[in-house]
Amino acid sequence: MNSCETELNKTPHKRPNILLRLLGPGLVTGAADDDPSGIATYSQAGAQFGYGLLWTVFLTTPFMIAIQLVSAQIGRVTGKGIIANVKDFAPRWLVISLVSMLVMANTFNIAADLAAMGEALSLVIGGLNHEHALIFAATSVLLQVFVRYRRYAPALKFLTLVLFLYVATAFTVHIPWGEAFARAVWPAAEVNRDYLLMVVAVLGTTISPYLFFWQASQEVEEMKQNRPRRPLKERRPLKELSSGGESEIGRIALDTSVGMAFSNIIAFFIILTTAAVLNAGGVTNIHSAAEAAEALRPLAGDLTFVLFALGIIGTGLLAVPVLAGSAAYCVSEAFGWPATLEAKAPDAVGFYSIIAAATVVGLALGYTPIDPIQMLIWSAVLNGIVAVPIMAVMMVVVTRLSVMGRFSARPTLTFFGWAGTALMAVTVVALFWSSIG
């Protein structure tokens, strides 16, 4: 029996604490996927098509789990992030292209998230949107720069609890559960350009490239904490595999599966709530997460509105550091800079400079004439475009014996990883087709 199973088989009153210790990078990554931009997309899906897009949540779950397992295993097995592995065999132009596209996509995403957070707080307590966004941006940067990883990681894990607000929100309104689940299994929707475009948006929002880099890098961070551990591929197969290798892979599988399932459950409840209230109330066009919250107030009451708005703020506090951090990991790995949230600012100037720059530029975009809706659209488009080559490169890495050793991906993981890559490629093609159609 491996150590992961041993932990879970301990006495019942100790299991919750044990499970919480086993959950880490995968849980935080899954929760960060439900950022304000994602909430806006899910809200529009529910408002525009009612329960007709609930099925997308079930479709994406196995592919999300597979591709995040790939990223986590790359980090833990090799002891390096994704870009650090890719640059060992890929041409430099490809590495720089991938990093540049990711940084651009993340910056637009940060801009959309900060704008939504500022607007949501203004709706709850009043004040000016830009000033609130500035406070959120400054708080995010200062925490990442001055709080070491070992203290910052538990705070991010705690913030994942904010997502339960969306579960609570669903129970403050009337939902015809029978109809909802029936439509989730059998959508019975008219497939047209708008419907296809929303399917593409949901898939692109759910499987985002910044999540890949964040989880791989967090596995590396976790590996170096407390008693530093070696990358799994450096362990001798006969003597050490049973004492650490298998249990680590099992821990990653549990953490990632729980995190991605949690993420999609929250997405399910957001679509469910907005379908039951907004679509049923004749509100079929939502442009931002804050607008969704505001639209809920006259139809569902102040409690539903407040829970939904606070959820936007809480998820943004989790997602903005993940977006900025994943960009910093990628750039730092590409140029060989120290890349760790455990380092003090003077010891990782380049890394922390990218975190600050991505956040500041994202904040600055909110002060430009660019429509926040356009920033949301562009971040979704860029995420979708960037995801395909990055997923393909990740699959090449995780199946290479020279990189992963005996921990190279098994056939099932390989199948779902490549299938997820193909699915994302189809969504990008459909996105372009819809744009020019």
Disulfide bonds with the S-S distance in Angstrom:
none
